[in-house]
Amino acid sequence: MLKTKILRITLAGTALTALAFGAQAQEFAPEQTECIAPANPGGGWDFTCRQVGKAMQDLGLVPGTMQVTNIAGGGGGVAYAEVVNKRAEDNDLIVAASTSTATRLAQGAYPGNTMDDVRWLGTVGTDYGIIAVAADSPINTLPELMELAKSDPSSVSFAGGSAVGGWDHLKVLIAADAAGIEDARTVKYVAFDGGGEAVTQLLAGSVQAFSGDASEAKGFVDSGDIKVIAVLAPERLEGDFAEFPTAKEQGLDAIGANWRGFYGPGDMSDAAYQYWVDSIGKVYGSQEWQEIMAQSGLAPLDLQGEEFQKYVTDSIAQIEEISRKIGIIN
């Protein structure tokens, strides 16, 4: 009887020790957090890093201030290669991503890399595309702009913060297709490293129109520098962007939704992965983030972990199909 009790106590103690060790093994606390924005300051990825980083700090999800590092180039490819090749085990790192990221992956534009080289963490909303012109432009509607591009292609250049063939470019082509422009190759698109740089060129008069997303355009709208002539959403956005017409209500059935979220290094620990998945989910569910979404023109999209992984897989497949149709890939 005594032996049985001793055995039970010993087994119970062993089990408790194992549970305690298992719990300890699952714990993860970041030390110096960092978010890479794969473009120059002022664009959508930069917005995502800075706003989410601030929200995480305000909610006490990260220690101190999250560092934001801008690594521009290759439509996000330089940053992607940096993470995959040099920082694959960095548990304190997250990287801003979007439909632009999925587009470049779908088109094989990150040489030697695929979506499986990183871990997809979660979304913080979806950002509908916008077409804008300089505030002093005589053009006031999307049909006006597209008619000019159709009748005199050399007179209109569109600028965007993604590479040729990237998501900002595809949005222009989606609008052009809706406007009846049959040969997409006649539409001039100029690529820059981030939406901020693209708007700078618009204001300098180097280009005539800007293709971007609502969140990255917000600051330029507030400053009065640009005029949004169309939002590529199925219906008008809420909040500060409610005053801007959709392409659809102007007679052009063009929709371009750009999800915003994050990926992490491919070899980050499972505990770190779960920490970031949970933290992004907490940011999305916070009142602070809901207010930021309303102010910035972001629409709801709440996906984390495996659900987000599947969403990215489907997104890449859809973009591959679009890219083949317009001849960007074979």
NORUR-V934006 format. One record per pair of residues at least 24 apart in sequence whose ideal C-beta (glycine too) atoms are under 7 Angstrom apart, sorted by sequence separation. I is the first residue (numbers start at 0). GAP is how many residues later the second one is. D is the distance in Angstrom with one decimal. If there is no record, write none. Layout:
i=I gap=GAP d=D
i=I gap=GAP d=D
This chain:
i=45 gap=24 d=6.4
i=75 gap=24 d=6.4
i=201 gap=24 d=6.9
i=231 gap=24 d=3.9
i=279 gap=24 d=6.2
i=74 gap=25 d=6.6
i=75 gap=25 d=5.4
i=163 gap=25 d=6.3
i=76 gap=27 d=6.3
i=93 gap=27 d=6.4
i=148 gap=27 d=6.8
i=163 gap=27 d=5.2
i=198 gap=27 d=6.4
i=213 gap=27 d=5.5
i=276 gap=27 d=4.9
i=75 gap=28 d=5.9
i=162 gap=28 d=4.9
i=276 gap=28 d=4.7
i=32 gap=29 d=4.6
i=40 gap=29 d=5.7
i=74 gap=29 d=4.9
i=80 gap=29 d=6.9
i=83 gap=29 d=5.5
i=145 gap=29 d=6.6
i=149 gap=29 d=6.7
i=159 gap=29 d=6.6
i=161 gap=29 d=6.5
i=39 gap=30 d=5.8
i=79 gap=30 d=5.0
i=145 gap=30 d=6.5
i=157 gap=30 d=6.7
i=34 gap=31 d=5.6
i=36 gap=31 d=5.9
i=38 gap=31 d=6.7
i=149 gap=31 d=5.3
i=156 gap=31 d=4.4
i=157 gap=31 d=5.0
i=158 gap=31 d=5.0
i=159 gap=31 d=6.4
i=160 gap=31 d=5.7
i=29 gap=32 d=6.1
i=30 gap=32 d=7.0
i=33 gap=32 d=6.8
i=39 gap=32 d=4.7
i=76 gap=32 d=6.2
i=80 gap=32 d=6.6
i=148 gap=32 d=6.7
i=155 gap=32 d=6.6
i=29 gap=33 d=6.7
i=32 gap=33 d=4.6
i=33 gap=33 d=4.5
i=34 gap=33 d=5.3
i=35 gap=33 d=5.1
i=36 gap=33 d=5.1
i=37 gap=33 d=5.8
i=38 gap=33 d=5.0
i=76 gap=33 d=4.6
i=79 gap=33 d=5.8
i=83 gap=33 d=4.6
i=141 gap=33 d=6.7
i=145 gap=33 d=3.6
i=152 gap=33 d=4.4
i=156 gap=33 d=5.5
i=158 gap=33 d=6.1
i=160 gap=33 d=4.4
i=32 gap=34 d=6.9
i=74 gap=34 d=6.2
i=83 gap=34 d=6.8
i=152 gap=34 d=6.8
i=160 gap=34 d=3.8
i=33 gap=35 d=6.0
i=35 gap=35 d=5.6
i=82 gap=35 d=6.5
i=145 gap=35 d=6.9
i=152 gap=35 d=6.6
i=142 gap=36 d=7.0
i=160 gap=36 d=6.8
i=160 gap=37 d=5.0
i=37 gap=38 d=3.8
i=148 gap=38 d=6.0
i=159 gap=38 d=5.5
i=158 gap=39 d=4.0
i=171 gap=39 d=4.8
i=170 gap=40 d=5.1
i=37 gap=41 d=3.6
i=128 gap=42 d=4.3
i=158 gap=42 d=5.3
i=258 gap=42 d=5.5
i=35 gap=43 d=5.2
i=158 gap=43 d=5.7
i=167 gap=43 d=4.5
i=130 gap=44 d=6.3
i=167 gap=44 d=6.3
i=212 gap=45 d=5.1
i=35 gap=47 d=7.0
i=48 gap=47 d=4.8
i=260 gap=47 d=6.5
i=47 gap=48 d=4.1
i=158 gap=48 d=4.1
i=157 gap=49 d=6.6
i=156 gap=50 d=4.3
i=44 gap=51 d=4.0
i=156 gap=51 d=5.7
i=157 gap=51 d=4.8
i=158 gap=51 d=5.4
i=159 gap=51 d=4.3
i=160 gap=51 d=6.3
i=155 gap=52 d=4.9
i=159 gap=52 d=6.4
i=44 gap=53 d=6.7
i=155 gap=53 d=6.5
i=157 gap=53 d=5.2
i=43 gap=54 d=6.2
i=108 gap=54 d=6.8
i=238 gap=55 d=3.9
i=239 gap=55 d=5.8
i=108 gap=56 d=7.0
i=237 gap=56 d=6.2
i=238 gap=56 d=6.0
i=240 gap=56 d=4.0
i=35 gap=57 d=6.9
i=37 gap=57 d=6.8
i=239 gap=57 d=6.7
i=33 gap=58 d=6.1
i=37 gap=58 d=6.7
i=106 gap=58 d=5.7
i=238 gap=58 d=6.6
i=32 gap=59 d=5.2
i=33 gap=59 d=5.2
i=34 gap=59 d=5.3
i=35 gap=59 d=4.5
i=36 gap=59 d=5.2
i=31 gap=60 d=5.8
i=35 gap=60 d=6.9
i=236 gap=60 d=5.1
i=29 gap=61 d=6.9
i=30 gap=61 d=6.0
i=34 gap=61 d=6.4
i=170 gap=61 d=6.0
i=29 gap=62 d=4.7
i=99 gap=62 d=4.8
i=103 gap=62 d=6.2
i=236 gap=62 d=6.9
i=27 gap=63 d=6.8
i=102 gap=63 d=5.5
i=102 gap=64 d=4.5
i=144 gap=64 d=5.9
i=99 gap=66 d=5.6
i=99 gap=67 d=4.0
i=102 gap=67 d=6.4
i=98 gap=68 d=5.0
i=133 gap=68 d=5.6
i=133 gap=69 d=5.9
i=177 gap=69 d=6.8
i=51 gap=72 d=5.9
i=174 gap=72 d=6.2
i=178 gap=73 d=5.6
i=177 gap=74 d=4.1
i=132 gap=75 d=6.7
i=177 gap=75 d=5.2
i=47 gap=76 d=6.8
i=132 gap=76 d=5.4
i=177 gap=76 d=4.2
i=131 gap=77 d=7.0
i=174 gap=77 d=6.3
i=130 gap=78 d=6.2
i=131 gap=78 d=4.6
i=217 gap=78 d=5.3
i=174 gap=79 d=4.3
i=217 gap=79 d=6.5
i=130 gap=80 d=5.9
i=173 gap=80 d=4.9
i=214 gap=81 d=4.3
i=128 gap=82 d=6.8
i=129 gap=82 d=5.9
i=173 gap=82 d=5.7
i=213 gap=82 d=6.6
i=214 gap=82 d=6.0
i=43 gap=83 d=6.4
i=129 gap=83 d=6.5
i=213 gap=83 d=3.0
i=214 gap=83 d=5.9
i=128 gap=84 d=5.7
i=129 gap=84 d=5.6
i=144 gap=84 d=6.5
i=127 gap=85 d=6.9
i=131 gap=85 d=6.1
i=170 gap=85 d=4.1
i=126 gap=86 d=4.0
i=127 gap=86 d=5.6
i=74 gap=87 d=5.1
i=126 gap=87 d=5.6
i=129 gap=87 d=5.4
i=141 gap=87 d=5.2
i=74 gap=88 d=3.5
i=126 gap=88 d=5.0
i=140 gap=88 d=5.7
i=141 gap=88 d=3.9
i=73 gap=89 d=6.8
i=134 gap=89 d=5.7
i=139 gap=89 d=6.4
i=134 gap=90 d=5.8
i=136 gap=90 d=6.4
i=138 gap=90 d=6.7
i=74 gap=91 d=4.7
i=134 gap=91 d=5.9
i=166 gap=91 d=6.2
i=133 gap=92 d=6.3
i=134 gap=92 d=5.1
i=132 gap=93 d=7.0
i=133 gap=93 d=7.0
i=131 gap=94 d=4.5
i=132 gap=94 d=5.4
i=131 gap=95 d=6.1
i=131 gap=96 d=4.8
i=132 gap=96 d=6.0
i=131 gap=97 d=6.4
i=129 gap=98 d=5.1
i=130 gap=98 d=5.7
i=130 gap=99 d=4.6
i=129 gap=100 d=6.8
i=129 gap=101 d=5.3
i=129 gap=102 d=6.8
i=127 gap=103 d=5.7
i=128 gap=103 d=3.8
i=127 gap=104 d=5.6
i=127 gap=105 d=3.9
i=141 gap=105 d=5.4
i=142 gap=107 d=5.7
i=141 gap=108 d=5.2
i=142 gap=108 d=6.3
i=127 gap=109 d=6.5
i=140 gap=109 d=5.8
i=142 gap=109 d=6.7
i=141 gap=110 d=5.9
i=42 gap=118 d=4.6
i=72 gap=120 d=6.5
i=71 gap=121 d=3.9
i=38 gap=122 d=6.0
i=71 gap=122 d=6.4
i=128 gap=127 d=3.5
i=127 gap=128 d=6.7
i=127 gap=129 d=5.7
i=128 gap=129 d=6.2
i=125 gap=131 d=5.1
i=126 gap=131 d=4.4
i=125 gap=132 d=6.5
i=125 gap=133 d=4.7
i=126 gap=133 d=5.4
i=125 gap=134 d=6.8
i=124 gap=135 d=5.7
i=122 gap=136 d=5.4
i=123 gap=136 d=5.5
i=122 gap=137 d=6.5
i=123 gap=137 d=6.1
i=122 gap=138 d=3.8
i=121 gap=139 d=5.6
i=120 gap=140 d=6.8
i=121 gap=140 d=6.4
i=120 gap=141 d=4.5
i=120 gap=142 d=6.1
i=183 gap=142 d=5.1
i=119 gap=143 d=5.2
i=120 gap=143 d=5.4
i=118 gap=144 d=6.3
i=117 gap=145 d=4.3
i=118 gap=145 d=4.7
i=117 gap=146 d=6.5
i=117 gap=147 d=6.5
i=118 gap=147 d=6.0
i=45 gap=148 d=6.7
i=117 gap=148 d=5.0
i=116 gap=149 d=5.1
i=118 gap=149 d=6.1
i=42 gap=151 d=3.4
i=43 gap=151 d=5.9
i=41 gap=152 d=5.8
i=42 gap=152 d=3.8
i=169 gap=152 d=6.6
i=39 gap=153 d=4.9
i=41 gap=153 d=6.3
i=42 gap=153 d=5.3
i=172 gap=153 d=5.6
i=38 gap=154 d=5.4
i=39 gap=154 d=4.0
i=41 gap=154 d=2.0
i=118 gap=154 d=5.5
i=38 gap=155 d=3.6
i=40 gap=155 d=6.0
i=41 gap=155 d=7.0
i=120 gap=155 d=5.0
i=121 gap=155 d=5.7
i=39 gap=156 d=6.2
i=120 gap=156 d=5.4
i=123 gap=156 d=6.6
i=39 gap=157 d=5.6
i=99 gap=158 d=6.9
i=121 gap=158 d=3.8
i=98 gap=159 d=4.3
i=120 gap=159 d=5.6
i=121 gap=159 d=6.1
i=123 gap=159 d=6.4
i=97 gap=160 d=5.3
i=98 gap=160 d=5.5
i=123 gap=160 d=5.5
i=97 gap=161 d=6.1
i=97 gap=162 d=5.1
i=164 gap=163 d=4.7
i=96 gap=164 d=5.6
i=96 gap=165 d=5.9
i=123 gap=165 d=6.8
i=95 gap=166 d=6.1
i=96 gap=166 d=5.1
i=94 gap=167 d=6.2
i=46 gap=168 d=5.1
i=93 gap=168 d=4.6
i=94 gap=168 d=5.3
i=124 gap=168 d=5.2
i=43 gap=169 d=5.1
i=46 gap=169 d=5.7
i=127 gap=169 d=6.9
i=93 gap=170 d=5.4
i=43 gap=171 d=5.8
i=92 gap=171 d=6.5
i=126 gap=171 d=5.7
i=127 gap=171 d=6.4
i=43 gap=172 d=4.1
i=92 gap=172 d=5.9
i=125 gap=172 d=6.8
i=42 gap=173 d=5.2
i=124 gap=173 d=3.6
i=125 gap=173 d=4.9
i=124 gap=174 d=6.2
i=89 gap=175 d=5.1
i=124 gap=175 d=6.5
i=125 gap=175 d=4.1
i=88 gap=176 d=6.3
i=124 gap=176 d=5.3
i=87 gap=177 d=4.8
i=90 gap=177 d=5.0
i=86 gap=178 d=5.6
i=87 gap=178 d=5.2
i=88 gap=178 d=4.6
i=89 gap=178 d=6.8
i=90 gap=178 d=5.7
i=122 gap=178 d=4.9
i=87 gap=179 d=4.3
i=88 gap=179 d=6.7
i=122 gap=179 d=6.7
i=122 gap=180 d=4.6
i=90 gap=181 d=3.6
i=121 gap=181 d=6.2
i=82 gap=182 d=5.5
i=83 gap=182 d=6.5
i=93 gap=182 d=5.8
i=121 gap=182 d=3.8
i=121 gap=183 d=6.9
i=122 gap=185 d=6.0
i=121 gap=186 d=5.3
i=120 gap=187 d=6.9
i=119 gap=188 d=5.0
i=119 gap=189 d=4.7
i=119 gap=192 d=5.2
i=114 gap=197 d=6.0
i=114 gap=201 d=6.2
i=101 gap=210 d=6.0
i=105 gap=210 d=4.5
i=104 gap=211 d=5.6
i=47 gap=212 d=5.1
i=101 gap=213 d=4.5
i=105 gap=213 d=4.0
i=101 gap=214 d=5.0
i=105 gap=214 d=4.5
i=43 gap=216 d=6.8
i=98 gap=216 d=6.6
i=102 gap=216 d=5.1
i=106 gap=216 d=5.5
i=101 gap=217 d=5.8
i=105 gap=217 d=6.2
i=60 gap=218 d=4.6
i=60 gap=221 d=6.2
i=106 gap=221 d=6.2
i=106 gap=222 d=5.3
i=55 gap=223 d=6.1
i=58 gap=223 d=6.4
i=58 gap=224 d=6.7
i=55 gap=227 d=6.0
i=58 gap=227 d=5.9
i=54 gap=228 d=4.8
i=57 gap=230 d=6.1
i=51 gap=231 d=5.8
i=54 gap=231 d=6.5
i=54 gap=233 d=5.4
i=54 gap=234 d=5.4
i=27 gap=241 d=6.8
i=50 gap=241 d=5.7
i=27 gap=243 d=3.9
i=26 gap=244 d=6.6
i=27 gap=244 d=4.9
i=25 gap=245 d=5.3
i=27 gap=247 d=4.6
